Amino acid sequence: MTEHPNAAAARRSYEAWNSGDLDVIREYFTDDAVLHLAGNNAMSGAYRGRDAVMDAIARDIQGWGPHAEVETILGSDDHVIVFDVVLAQAITFNAEGKVTEAWFLPNDQRAYDQFFS
């Protein structure tokens, strides 16, 4: 079975995350992308626009470290869900295969909040 193109794009972006390659990650976001980070911590909130999204991702890499252990990626024409060992990420893609909106949902929000507080 062939992986859906949006799932493949998500997989490549996680590979870039693991290598710390922010330039590759940046290519996957639209100019008006929105990133939602759940919780009650210094990273929580909605980041609007590619520059704000990339600033948040850079801060996240500095704090959390560039390592993800992707378990499963489910993809369709409009959405992708990524299951990592510590979070789920819901992602909305446009027709060009670019991320328009993403939500990071940790499996232990309290620990995530403590780490980033």
HELIX and SHEET records of a PDB file:
HELIX    1   1 PRO A    5  SER A   19  1                                  15    
HELIX    2   2 LEU A   22  GLU A   27  1                                   6    
HELIX    3   3 ARG A   50  TRP A   64  1                                  15    
HELIX    4   4 GLN A  109  PHE A  116  1                                   8    
SHEET    1   A 6 GLY A  45  ARG A  48  0                                        
SHEET    2   A 6 PHE A  29  LEU A  37 -1                                        
SHEET    3   A 6 VAL A  99  PRO A 106  1                                        
SHEET    4   A 6 LEU A  87  PHE A  93 -1                                        
SHEET    5   A 6 HIS A  79  ASP A  84 -1                                        
SHEET    6   A 6 VAL A  70  GLY A  75 -1                                        
END                                                                             
